[in-house]
Amino acid sequence: MPPRQSSDTSRGKAAVSDVYSSMRASILEGEIAPGTRINIDAVSRSLGVSQTPVREVLQRLEGDNLVVYNPGRGYSTTPLLDLAELRSLFEFRLLVEPWAARSAAVDRLANPARTLE
């Protein structure tokens, strides 16, 4: 019995990986529009898997900020930023990126290994 469980586990992990790759690509390529509600049953039928790997993948995609979970409504793809959110994002980047570039360039020739010798 243990070899069969191992094989089942491997298949389960492969199914989750395949579903994740497929759903992530569909979201990033715009096949699933921002703000679209995701029907777990429909996704599982279209991909030929049970609902369990789809649920696991949706939780993982939520961690990637590609989907959001609304209690009572289920999962949907993350909506696009509105104008105010987009402005805030660019203002943040304008503050952080010059500092990050400057910090990275200051001691780029310094070799930390030399100080350990």
N, CA, C and O of each residue as an XYZ file, in Angstrom:
468
protein
N       0.787     -1.221      0.000
C       0.000      0.000      0.000
C       0.830      1.287      0.000
O       0.469      2.208     -0.732
N       1.915      1.413      0.770
C       2.655      2.677      0.778
C       3.121      3.150     -0.591
O       3.052      4.350     -0.855
N       3.607      2.249     -1.505
C       3.996      2.761     -2.817
C       2.838      3.417     -3.560
O       3.030      4.403     -4.271
N       1.629      2.865     -3.392
C       0.474      3.445     -4.073
C       0.177      4.837     -3.526
O      -0.129      5.750     -4.292
N       0.265      5.005     -2.210
C       0.029      6.313     -1.617
C       1.056      7.312     -2.128
O       0.723      8.458     -2.430
N       2.295      6.876     -2.221
C       3.341      7.751     -2.736
C       3.036      8.176     -4.164
O       3.205      9.339     -4.530
N       2.579      7.209     -4.970
C       2.220      7.511     -6.352
C       1.038      8.462     -6.411
O       1.017      9.393     -7.216
N       0.042      8.219     -5.542
C      -1.120      9.104     -5.489
C      -0.708     10.507     -5.071
O      -1.201     11.498     -5.610
N       0.200     10.581     -4.105
C       0.684     11.884     -3.651
C       1.409     12.606     -4.775
O       1.229     13.809     -4.965
N       2.229     11.873     -5.518
C       2.949     12.479     -6.641
C       1.988     12.997     -7.696
O       2.170     14.087     -8.239
N       0.953     12.198     -7.984
C      -0.051     12.636     -8.959
C      -0.786     13.867     -8.455
O      -1.065     14.789     -9.221
N      -1.102     13.878     -7.151
C      -1.803     15.018     -6.567
C      -0.976     16.285     -6.660
O      -1.495     17.351     -6.991
N       0.320     16.168     -6.364
C       1.209     17.332     -6.456
C       1.343     17.795     -7.898
O       1.388     18.995     -8.171
N       1.405     16.843     -8.816
C       1.493     17.198    -10.235
C       0.224     17.904    -10.681
O       0.278     18.868    -11.443
N      -0.930     17.418    -10.200
C      -2.203     18.049    -10.567
C      -2.253     19.478    -10.051
O      -2.664     20.384    -10.776
N      -1.839     19.687     -8.809
C      -1.836     21.038     -8.238
C      -0.895     21.934     -9.029
O      -1.232     23.079     -9.331
N       0.272     21.422     -9.364
C       1.243     22.205    -10.132
C       0.704     22.572    -11.509
O       0.860     23.706    -11.962
N       0.071     21.610    -12.172
C      -0.498     21.870    -13.497
C      -1.639     22.881    -13.431
O      -1.730     23.782    -14.264
N      -2.510     22.722    -12.429
C      -3.639     23.643    -12.276
C      -3.116     25.040    -11.965
O      -3.615     26.028    -12.503
N      -2.112     25.120    -11.098
C      -1.528     26.420    -10.748
C      -0.962     27.103    -11.995
O      -1.245     28.274    -12.249
N      -0.174     26.377    -12.758
C       0.426     26.949    -13.971
C      -0.642     27.428    -14.941
O      -0.538     28.516    -15.507
N      -1.665     26.610    -15.127
C      -2.732     26.946    -16.065
C      -3.522     28.174    -15.614
O      -3.756     29.091    -16.401
N      -3.931     28.185    -14.342
C      -4.740     29.306    -13.851
C      -3.924     30.593    -13.789
O      -4.423     31.664    -14.134
N      -2.682     30.490    -13.354
C      -1.820     31.676    -13.272
C      -1.633     32.285    -14.658
O      -1.740     33.499    -14.831
N      -1.356     31.440    -15.637
C      -1.182     31.925    -17.007
C      -2.466     32.571    -17.520
O      -2.420     33.622    -18.159
N      -3.602     31.952    -17.245
C      -4.885     32.509    -17.704
C      -5.146     33.886    -17.106
O      -5.661     34.774    -17.786
N      -4.796     34.065    -15.845
C      -5.003     35.363    -15.194
C      -4.030     36.395    -15.754
O      -4.437     37.497    -16.123
N      -2.750     36.042    -15.819
C      -1.738     37.004    -16.267
C      -1.882     37.374    -17.739
O      -1.537     38.487    -18.134
N      -2.388     36.451    -18.549
C      -2.569     36.728    -19.973
C      -3.913     37.376    -20.276
O      -4.214     37.677    -21.431
N      -4.722     37.592    -19.241
C      -5.997     38.281    -19.421
C      -7.133     37.407    -19.906
O      -8.206     37.917    -20.230
N      -6.922     36.091    -19.966
C      -8.006     35.192    -20.368
C      -9.119     35.202    -19.322
O     -10.296     35.045    -19.646
N      -8.724     35.389    -18.059
C      -9.690     35.597    -16.979
C      -9.555     37.064    -16.599
O      -8.534     37.473    -16.046
N     -10.563     37.845    -16.887
C     -10.503     39.296    -16.696
C     -10.439     39.669    -15.213
O     -10.938     38.932    -14.363
N      -9.820     40.822    -14.905
C      -9.785     41.304    -13.523
C     -11.199     41.467    -12.964
O     -12.094     41.966    -13.646
N     -11.383     41.039    -11.711
C     -12.681     41.161    -11.057
C     -13.666     40.056    -11.385
O     -14.807     40.097    -10.923
N     -13.255     39.065    -12.173
C     -14.142     37.967    -12.563
C     -14.273     36.952    -11.433
O     -13.275     36.530    -10.848
N     -15.509     36.563    -11.132
C     -15.749     35.532    -10.119
C     -15.297     34.186    -10.680
O     -15.533     33.880    -11.848
N     -14.642     33.385     -9.834
C     -14.125     32.088    -10.259
C     -15.009     30.981     -9.702
O     -15.181     30.861     -8.489
N     -15.564     30.179    -10.592
C     -16.423     29.057    -10.220
C     -15.545     27.810    -10.104
O     -15.052     27.292    -11.106
N     -15.358     27.336     -8.871
C     -14.470     26.198     -8.619
C     -14.917     24.961     -9.386
O     -14.084     24.248     -9.946
N     -16.204     24.701     -9.420
C     -16.725     23.526    -10.123
C     -16.434     23.608    -11.619
O     -16.019     22.622    -12.228
N     -16.649     24.774    -12.206
C     -16.398     24.943    -13.645
C     -14.914     24.788    -13.964
O     -14.555     24.175    -14.969
N     -14.055     25.340    -13.115
C     -12.607     25.225    -13.345
C     -12.183     23.768    -13.233
O     -11.427     23.277    -14.071
N     -12.664     23.074    -12.207
C     -12.267     21.671    -12.037
C     -12.728     20.815    -13.216
O     -11.999     19.928    -13.660
N     -13.934     21.075    -13.724
C     -14.420     20.317    -14.886
C     -13.601     20.642    -16.131
O     -13.251     19.741    -16.893
N     -13.294     21.914    -16.342
C     -12.560     22.286    -17.562
C     -11.126     21.758    -17.559
O     -10.561     21.483    -18.618
N     -10.536     21.614    -16.363
C      -9.162     21.116    -16.282
C      -9.093     19.611    -16.023
O      -8.009     19.027    -16.018
N     -10.249     18.992    -15.809
C     -10.287     17.546    -15.606
C      -9.688     17.089    -14.288
O      -9.079     16.022    -14.219
N      -9.855     17.887    -13.243
C      -9.354     17.529    -11.917
C     -10.495     17.685    -10.911
O     -11.549     18.239    -11.222
N     -10.257     17.184     -9.703
C     -11.266     17.367     -8.662
C     -11.204     18.810     -8.147
O     -10.330     19.582     -8.540
N     -12.126     19.153     -7.278
C     -12.168     20.513     -6.747
C     -11.046     20.782     -5.747
O     -10.679     21.937     -5.530
N     -10.495     19.731     -5.135
C      -9.459     19.911     -4.115
C      -8.221     20.631     -4.649
O      -7.798     21.613     -4.038
N      -7.616     20.188     -5.765
C      -6.451     20.935     -6.252
C      -6.799     22.359     -6.673
O      -5.967     23.258     -6.555
N      -8.006     22.569     -7.158
C      -8.417     23.923     -7.555
C      -8.480     24.818     -6.323
O      -8.043     25.968     -6.367
N      -9.022     24.294     -5.224
C      -9.085     25.079     -3.980
C      -7.682     25.400     -3.466
O      -7.414     26.523     -3.037
N      -6.786     24.404     -3.512
C      -5.402     24.630     -3.079
C      -4.749     25.717     -3.923
O      -4.065     26.596     -3.399
N      -4.964     25.650     -5.220
C      -4.372     26.622     -6.134
C      -4.932     28.015     -5.884
O      -4.188     28.994     -5.930
N      -6.217     28.118     -5.624
C      -6.817     29.427     -5.359
C      -6.225     30.056     -4.101
O      -6.014     31.268     -4.055
N      -5.955     29.244     -3.083
C      -5.307     29.774     -1.882
C      -3.897     30.258     -2.203
O      -3.454     31.291     -1.700
N      -3.206     29.512     -3.033
C      -1.852     29.903     -3.438
C      -1.880     31.181     -4.280
O      -1.042     32.065     -4.105
N      -2.845     31.270     -5.190
C      -2.979     32.470     -6.021
C      -3.386     33.678     -5.182
O      -3.043     34.813     -5.513
N      -4.113     33.432     -4.102
C      -4.458     34.523     -3.188
C      -3.182     35.053     -2.535
O      -3.030     36.262     -2.355
N      -2.274     34.158     -2.185
C      -0.975     34.564     -1.648
C      -0.157     35.349     -2.654
O       0.644     36.203     -2.275
N      -0.351     35.066     -3.937
C       0.342     35.788     -5.015
C      -0.372     37.090     -5.376
O       0.076     37.819     -6.261
N      -1.480     37.382     -4.693
C      -2.313     38.571     -4.959
C      -2.922     38.574     -6.358
O      -3.159     39.636     -6.935
N      -3.171     37.393     -6.897
C      -3.819     37.303     -8.203
C      -5.317     37.055     -8.073
O      -6.078     37.332     -9.000
N      -5.742     36.532     -6.918
C      -7.166     36.372     -6.634
C      -7.440     36.873     -5.225
O      -6.533     36.964     -4.397
N      -8.693     37.194     -4.966
C      -9.123     37.598     -3.623
C     -10.293     36.716     -3.211
O     -11.085     36.279     -4.045
N     -10.385     36.464     -1.911
C     -11.490     35.669     -1.385
C     -12.443     36.590     -0.648
O     -12.035     37.345      0.235
N     -13.707     36.525     -1.014
C     -14.756     37.286     -0.343
C     -15.690     36.291      0.327
O     -16.348     35.512     -0.362
N     -15.764     36.300      1.676
C     -16.654     35.357      2.367
C     -18.085     35.453      1.832
O     -18.632     36.544      1.669
N     -18.660     34.313      1.569
C     -20.025     34.266      1.058
C     -20.128     34.424     -0.450
O     -21.154     34.090     -1.041
N     -19.075     34.930     -1.074
C     -19.091     35.126     -2.531
C     -18.067     34.252     -3.237
O     -18.218     33.960     -4.424
N     -17.039     33.836     -2.533
C     -16.020     32.993     -3.131
C     -14.840     33.786     -3.667
O     -14.580     34.915     -3.250
N     -14.138     33.169     -4.595
C     -12.925     33.761     -5.161
C     -13.233     34.546     -6.426
O     -14.141     34.208     -7.186
N     -12.459     35.597     -6.631
C     -12.506     36.337     -7.893
C     -11.101     36.850     -8.175
O     -10.281     36.978     -7.266
N     -10.834     37.138     -9.429
C      -9.523     37.678     -9.770
C      -9.404     39.083     -9.200
O     -10.397     39.794     -9.045
N      -8.188     39.464     -8.894
C      -7.940     40.774     -8.305
C      -8.332     41.857     -9.301
O      -7.933     41.804    -10.464
N      -9.114     42.842     -8.851
C      -9.501     43.922     -9.769
C      -8.304     44.816    -10.094
O      -7.318     44.849     -9.357
N      -8.409     45.533    -11.199
C      -7.360     46.481    -11.577
C      -7.307     47.627    -10.577
O      -8.290     47.912     -9.893
N      -6.159     48.276    -10.499
C      -6.028     49.446     -9.634
C      -6.825     50.606    -10.211
O      -6.883     50.790    -11.427
N      -7.438     51.384     -9.328
C      -8.092     52.597     -9.819
C      -7.035     53.703     -9.910
O      -5.882     53.487     -9.536
N      -7.413     54.863    -10.397
C      -6.455     55.939    -10.640
C      -5.729     56.363     -9.366
O      -4.519     56.586     -9.396
N      -6.439     56.477     -8.258
C      -5.810     56.892     -6.996
C      -4.792     55.854     -6.524
O      -3.708     56.215     -6.067
N      -5.132     54.566     -6.632
C      -4.205     53.508     -6.231
C      -2.981     53.483     -7.137
O      -1.864     53.258     -6.672
N      -3.189     53.712     -8.415
C      -2.085     53.740     -9.364
C      -1.138     54.896     -9.064
O       0.081     54.731     -9.107
N      -1.695     56.063     -8.762
C      -0.861     57.219     -8.390
C      -0.054     56.921     -7.130
O       1.138     57.220     -7.064
N      -0.707     56.334     -6.137
C      -0.007     55.989     -4.893
C       1.136     55.021     -5.159
O       2.218     55.157     -4.587
N       0.899     54.058     -6.014
C       1.932     53.091     -6.352
C       3.129     53.773     -7.003
O       4.272     53.501     -6.636
N       2.877     54.656     -7.968
C       3.978     55.352     -8.630
C       4.705     56.296     -7.683
O       5.927     56.417     -7.762
N       3.981     56.968     -6.789
C       4.634     57.835     -5.806
C       5.545     57.020     -4.899
O       6.661     57.437     -4.591
N       5.068     55.864     -4.478
C       5.872     54.981     -3.639
C       7.137     54.544     -4.378
O       8.235     54.575     -3.823
N       6.967     54.142     -5.624
C       8.127     53.709     -6.410
C       9.123     54.841     -6.609
O      10.333     54.614     -6.574
N       8.624     56.066     -6.820
C       9.521     57.213     -6.979
C      10.317     57.480     -5.708
O      11.443     57.972     -5.778
N       9.758     57.167     -4.567
C      10.473     57.340     -3.306
C      11.470     56.213     -3.050
O      12.590     56.463     -2.604
N      11.075     54.999     -3.324
C      11.871     53.838     -2.946
C      12.951     53.472     -3.957
O      14.068     53.138     -3.563
N      12.644     53.526     -5.239
C      13.586     53.033     -6.242
C      14.898     53.814     -6.308
O      15.950     53.186     -6.422
N      14.897     55.155     -6.243
C      16.193     55.848     -6.241
C      17.054     55.454     -5.037
O      18.263     55.259     -5.167
N      16.423     55.339     -3.867
C      17.157     54.922     -2.670
C      17.731     53.519     -2.852
O      18.888     53.277     -2.511
N      16.933     52.593     -3.386
C      17.383     51.216     -3.585
C      18.539     51.157     -4.580
O      19.510     50.432     -4.362
N      18.439     51.912     -5.662
C      19.513     51.927     -6.662
C      20.788     52.516     -6.071
O      21.882     51.999     -6.297
N      20.644     53.602     -5.310
C      21.808     54.245     -4.687
C      22.456     53.288     -3.685
O      23.680     53.164     -3.652
N      21.661     52.627     -2.887
C      22.187     51.688     -1.893
C      22.906     50.519     -2.552
O      23.929     50.052     -2.051
N      22.384     50.058     -3.650
C      23.001     48.933     -4.349
C      24.301     49.342     -5.021
O      25.210     48.523     -5.157
N      24.404     50.596     -5.443
C      25.577     51.050     -6.190
C      26.705     51.546     -5.299
O      27.848     51.597     -5.754
N      26.442     51.909     -4.067
C      27.453     52.514     -3.208
C      28.660     51.618     -3.033
O      29.785     52.050     -3.284
N      28.460     50.403     -2.618
C      29.582     49.512     -2.340
C      29.594     48.305     -3.262
O      29.885     47.189     -2.830
N      29.284     48.524     -4.501
C      29.193     47.380     -5.400
C      30.540     46.717     -5.627
O      30.595     45.542     -5.988
N      31.651     47.464     -5.419
C      32.977     46.882     -5.601
C      33.531     46.303     -4.305
O      34.525     45.577     -4.323
N      32.906     46.614     -3.203
C      33.371     46.071     -1.928
C      33.121     44.570     -1.903
O      32.078     44.086     -2.342
N      34.090     43.858     -1.386
C      33.979     42.408     -1.304
C      33.848     42.025      0.166
O      34.829     42.111      0.904
N      32.674     41.607      0.610
C      32.488     41.260      2.021
C      33.417     40.141      2.482
O      33.726     40.053      3.670
N      33.863     39.296      1.578
C      34.753     38.198      1.949
C      36.098     38.729      2.434
O      36.729     38.099      3.283
N      36.549     39.860      1.923
C      37.832     40.436      2.351
C      37.798     40.820      3.827
O      38.793     40.656      4.533
N      36.682     41.320      4.287
C      36.594     41.736      5.689
C      36.607     40.538      6.624
O      36.940     40.689      7.800
N      36.260     39.371      6.147
C      36.266     38.171      6.976
C      37.651     37.556      7.090
O      37.895     36.760      7.997
N      38.548     37.901      6.203
C      39.891     37.285      6.201
C      40.777     37.821      7.273
O      41.927     37.399      7.392
